[in-house]
Amino acid sequence: MITAVRKHPWSLLGLVLVGLLFLVPFYWMFSSAFKPEDEIYRWPLQWIPSTLVFDHFERAWEAVPFGRFFVNSVVVTAVGSSLKVLLAVFGAYAFAFLRFPGKKWFFLAVLGALMVPGHVTLLVNYVTIGNLGLINTYAGIFLPGLASAFGTFLLRQHFLSLPKEVLEAAELDGCGHLRRLVHFVLPMSKPAIVTVALIAVIDEWNDFIWPLLVTNSLQARTLPIGLMFLKETEGVDQWGPIMAGTVIVMLPMLLLFLFAQRCIIAGLAGAAVKH
């Protein structure tokens, strides 16, 4: 490793600079959440708080109903991401192992869906959810996003890389498609499934536009919308509570990512290999 660093010192320097470009805003957000109010606006910048202040978190939590927003986000994320992963698994298995008319065309449609911006379907989804009477409901928030083209594509590519001998032996032993999926395909695909699940969780947790459109009651809002209300309540000159609220919203996803990052790398690497 040392030899590689000596051969490519500029590459290492570039990686460090890119890392700092991403890490500095995160550090400033976390430090501002714990700084006294006057130190946030001090010039020259004070990078390390002189004392740790926790009042910003209390003010943020009391300014808007963060408790309700948190519960809404947890429910929508848990149910929506679970169903999204389940549908992606079944869809990927069908594209990888089943034979049916128009299979290639259906898969091309999935690939085409990857190229369509999500905002294109906002109006159609809103009219549909409104006609179903699901405005201001959990189902109205997560139902339109259950079909994951990326998850289906990623898992399909990974399933094609699995050892065919194992699956053929299972079929000879009399295993149907459901048993093969549960007892053989899923255990061999844990990194890829964790990757799809994590991406689905982050998408659901951070979604802002759709929950904002499909809910008009404060009790039905989610955490990203809560940050908008917090900013309106505290004003643009009260960055301490706003940064504290941002930490509350971001910390669960950051911890989840740090916990599952190895599975993400393994899942993406596995999907890149196709036998």
C-alpha positions as CSV (number, residue, x, y, z in Angstrom):
1,M,0.0,0.0,0.0
2,I,2.9,2.4,0.8
3,T,4.4,1.6,-2.5
4,A,1.2,2.4,-4.3
5,V,1.0,5.7,-2.4
6,R,4.5,6.6,-3.4
7,K,3.8,5.9,-7.1
8,H,0.5,7.9,-7.2
9,P,0.8,10.7,-4.6
10,W,-1.4,13.0,-6.6
11,S,-4.1,10.5,-6.8
12,L,-4.0,10.2,-3.0
13,L,-4.1,14.0,-2.7
14,G,-7.1,14.1,-5.0
15,L,-9.0,11.5,-2.9
16,V,-8.3,13.5,0.3
17,L,-9.5,16.7,-1.3
18,V,-12.7,15.0,-2.5
19,G,-13.2,13.4,0.9
20,L,-12.9,16.8,2.6
21,L,-15.3,18.3,0.1
22,F,-18.0,15.9,1.4
23,L,-16.9,15.8,5.0
24,V,-16.6,19.5,5.8
25,P,-20.3,20.3,5.4
26,F,-21.3,17.3,7.5
27,Y,-18.9,18.4,10.3
28,W,-20.1,22.0,10.1
29,M,-23.7,20.8,10.4
30,F,-23.0,18.6,13.5
31,S,-20.8,21.2,15.2
32,S,-23.4,23.9,14.6
33,A,-26.0,21.8,16.2
34,F,-24.0,21.8,19.5
35,K,-22.5,25.3,19.3
36,P,-23.7,28.3,21.3
37,E,-25.7,30.6,19.0
38,D,-23.1,33.3,18.7
39,E,-20.3,30.9,17.7
40,I,-22.3,29.8,14.6
41,Y,-22.0,33.3,13.1
42,R,-18.5,34.1,14.4
43,W,-15.8,35.3,11.9
44,P,-13.2,33.9,11.5
45,L,-15.1,30.6,11.7
46,Q,-14.9,28.7,14.9
47,W,-14.7,25.0,14.0
48,I,-14.7,23.5,17.5
49,P,-17.5,24.5,20.0
50,S,-16.2,26.1,23.2
51,T,-19.0,24.3,25.1
52,L,-21.5,21.7,24.0
53,V,-25.1,23.1,23.9
54,F,-28.1,20.7,23.7
55,D,-30.8,23.4,23.8
56,H,-31.0,23.5,20.0
57,F,-32.3,19.9,19.9
58,E,-35.0,20.8,22.5
59,R,-36.0,23.9,20.6
60,A,-36.2,22.0,17.3
61,W,-38.3,19.1,18.9
62,E,-40.7,21.5,20.5
63,A,-41.1,24.0,17.6
64,V,-42.8,21.4,15.4
65,P,-44.2,18.0,16.2
66,F,-41.0,16.1,15.4
67,G,-42.3,13.1,17.4
68,R,-45.3,12.7,15.0
69,F,-43.1,13.3,12.0
70,F,-40.7,10.7,13.2
71,V,-43.4,8.0,13.6
72,N,-44.8,8.8,10.2
73,S,-41.4,8.5,8.6
74,V,-40.7,5.2,10.4
75,V,-44.0,3.6,9.3
76,V,-43.8,4.8,5.7
77,T,-40.1,3.8,5.4
78,A,-40.6,0.4,7.0
79,V,-43.7,-0.7,5.1
80,G,-42.8,1.0,1.8
81,S,-39.2,-0.3,1.6
82,S,-40.2,-3.8,2.7
83,L,-42.8,-4.1,-0.1
84,K,-40.5,-2.5,-2.6
85,V,-37.8,-5.1,-1.9
86,L,-40.3,-7.9,-2.0
87,L,-41.6,-6.9,-5.4
88,A,-38.1,-6.4,-6.7
89,V,-37.1,-9.9,-5.5
90,F,-40.1,-11.6,-7.2
91,G,-39.7,-9.5,-10.4
92,A,-35.9,-10.2,-10.6
93,Y,-36.5,-13.9,-10.1
94,A,-39.0,-14.0,-12.9
95,F,-36.7,-12.1,-15.3
96,A,-33.7,-14.3,-14.4
97,F,-35.2,-17.8,-14.3
98,L,-38.7,-18.0,-15.7
99,R,-39.7,-18.2,-19.4
100,F,-42.8,-16.3,-20.5
101,P,-43.9,-14.6,-23.7
102,G,-42.5,-11.1,-24.2
103,K,-39.9,-11.5,-21.4
104,K,-37.3,-9.4,-23.3
105,W,-39.7,-6.6,-24.0
106,F,-40.9,-6.5,-20.4
107,F,-37.3,-6.2,-19.3
108,L,-36.6,-3.5,-21.8
109,A,-39.6,-1.7,-20.3
110,V,-38.0,-2.0,-16.9
111,L,-34.7,-0.5,-18.3
112,G,-36.7,2.3,-19.9
113,A,-38.3,3.1,-16.5
114,L,-34.8,3.7,-15.2
115,M,-34.5,6.6,-17.6
116,V,-37.8,8.3,-16.8
117,P,-37.6,11.0,-14.1
118,G,-39.9,10.3,-11.2
119,H,-41.4,13.8,-11.4
120,V,-43.0,12.9,-14.7
121,T,-45.5,10.7,-13.0
122,L,-46.4,13.0,-10.1
123,L,-49.6,14.3,-11.7
124,V,-50.9,10.9,-12.7
125,N,-50.0,9.4,-9.3
126,Y,-51.7,12.3,-7.5
127,V,-54.9,11.9,-9.5
128,T,-54.9,8.1,-8.9
129,I,-54.3,8.4,-5.2
130,G,-57.0,11.1,-4.9
131,N,-59.5,8.9,-6.7
132,L,-58.7,6.0,-4.3
133,G,-59.3,8.3,-1.3
134,L,-55.8,7.8,0.0
135,I,-54.8,11.5,0.6
136,N,-53.3,12.0,4.0
137,T,-52.7,8.3,4.5
138,Y,-49.6,6.1,4.8
139,A,-50.7,4.0,1.8
140,G,-51.0,7.2,-0.3
141,I,-47.4,8.0,0.5
142,F,-45.7,4.7,-0.3
143,L,-48.0,3.0,-2.8
144,P,-46.8,4.9,-6.0
145,G,-43.2,4.1,-5.4
146,L,-43.4,0.3,-4.8
147,A,-42.2,-0.7,-8.2
148,S,-38.4,-0.3,-8.2
149,A,-36.9,-0.6,-11.6
150,F,-33.4,-0.2,-10.2
151,G,-33.9,-2.9,-7.6
152,T,-35.4,-5.3,-10.1
153,F,-32.5,-4.7,-12.5
154,L,-29.8,-5.0,-9.8
155,L,-31.2,-8.2,-8.4
156,R,-31.8,-9.8,-11.8
157,Q,-28.2,-9.2,-12.7
158,H,-27.1,-10.7,-9.4
159,F,-29.4,-13.7,-9.7
160,L,-27.9,-14.5,-13.1
161,S,-24.4,-14.7,-11.5
162,L,-25.5,-17.4,-9.1
163,P,-24.1,-21.0,-9.6
164,K,-26.4,-22.7,-12.0
165,E,-25.4,-26.1,-10.8
166,V,-26.9,-25.5,-7.3
167,L,-30.2,-24.3,-8.8
168,E,-30.4,-27.2,-11.3
169,A,-29.7,-29.7,-8.4
170,A,-32.5,-28.1,-6.4
171,E,-34.9,-28.4,-9.4
172,L,-33.9,-32.1,-9.8
173,D,-34.7,-32.7,-6.2
174,G,-38.3,-31.4,-6.8
175,C,-38.0,-27.9,-5.5
176,G,-40.5,-25.5,-7.0
177,H,-39.8,-21.9,-7.8
178,L,-40.8,-20.6,-4.4
179,R,-38.6,-23.1,-2.5
180,R,-35.7,-22.4,-4.8
181,L,-36.1,-18.7,-4.2
182,V,-36.4,-19.0,-0.4
183,H,-33.9,-21.7,0.3
184,F,-31.3,-21.2,-2.4
185,V,-31.5,-17.8,-4.2
186,L,-32.1,-15.5,-1.2
187,P,-29.4,-17.0,1.1
188,M,-26.8,-16.6,-1.8
189,S,-28.0,-13.1,-2.5
190,K,-27.9,-11.4,0.9
191,P,-25.4,-8.6,0.0
192,A,-27.4,-7.6,-3.1
193,I,-30.7,-7.7,-1.2
194,V,-29.3,-5.6,1.6
195,T,-28.1,-3.1,-1.0
196,V,-31.5,-2.8,-2.6
197,A,-33.1,-2.6,0.8
198,L,-30.8,0.2,2.0
199,I,-31.4,2.2,-1.2
200,A,-35.1,1.7,-0.8
201,V,-35.0,2.8,2.9
202,I,-33.0,5.9,2.0
203,D,-35.4,6.8,-0.8
204,E,-38.4,6.5,1.4
205,W,-36.9,8.3,4.3
206,N,-35.6,11.3,2.3
207,D,-38.5,11.7,-0.1
208,F,-39.9,15.2,0.1
209,I,-41.9,16.2,-3.0
210,W,-44.4,13.3,-3.1
211,P,-45.3,13.3,0.7
212,L,-45.6,17.1,0.4
213,L,-48.1,16.8,-2.4
214,V,-50.2,13.9,-1.1
215,T,-50.6,15.2,2.5
216,N,-52.2,18.4,3.6
217,S,-52.5,17.6,7.3
218,L,-49.7,18.4,9.7
219,Q,-50.3,15.0,11.5
220,A,-49.6,13.1,8.2
221,R,-46.3,14.9,7.3
222,T,-42.9,13.2,7.4
223,L,-39.5,14.3,8.7
224,P,-38.1,16.1,5.5
225,I,-41.3,18.2,5.4
226,G,-40.9,18.8,9.2
227,L,-37.5,20.5,8.4
228,M,-39.3,22.9,6.1
229,F,-41.8,23.8,8.8
230,L,-38.9,24.1,11.3
231,K,-37.2,26.6,9.1
232,E,-40.4,28.6,8.7
233,T,-41.0,28.6,12.4
234,E,-37.5,29.5,13.6
235,G,-36.6,31.8,10.7
236,V,-33.5,31.8,8.5
237,D,-31.4,33.5,11.2
238,Q,-31.8,30.7,13.8
239,W,-29.4,28.1,12.4
240,G,-28.8,26.3,15.7
241,P,-32.2,24.6,15.9
242,I,-32.3,24.1,12.1
243,M,-29.0,22.2,12.2
244,A,-30.2,20.2,15.2
245,G,-33.3,19.2,13.3
246,T,-31.2,18.2,10.3
247,V,-29.1,16.0,12.5
248,I,-32.3,14.3,13.8
249,V,-33.4,13.6,10.3
250,M,-30.1,12.5,8.9
251,L,-28.6,10.5,11.8
252,P,-30.6,7.3,11.4
253,M,-29.7,7.0,7.7
254,L,-26.1,7.8,8.4
255,L,-25.8,5.1,11.0
256,L,-27.6,2.6,8.8
257,F,-25.3,3.3,5.9
258,L,-22.2,2.9,8.1
259,F,-23.5,-0.4,9.4
260,A,-24.3,-1.8,6.0
261,Q,-21.6,-0.3,3.8
262,R,-19.7,-3.6,3.3
263,C,-22.9,-5.3,2.1
264,I,-23.5,-2.5,-0.3
265,I,-20.0,-2.9,-1.9
266,A,-20.4,-6.6,-2.1
267,G,-23.9,-6.4,-3.5
268,L,-22.9,-3.9,-6.3
269,A,-19.8,-5.9,-7.1
270,G,-21.8,-9.1,-7.3
271,A,-24.4,-7.6,-9.6
272,A,-21.6,-6.5,-12.0
273,V,-20.6,-10.1,-12.6
274,K,-22.9,-12.0,-14.9
275,H,-22.3,-15.6,-16.0
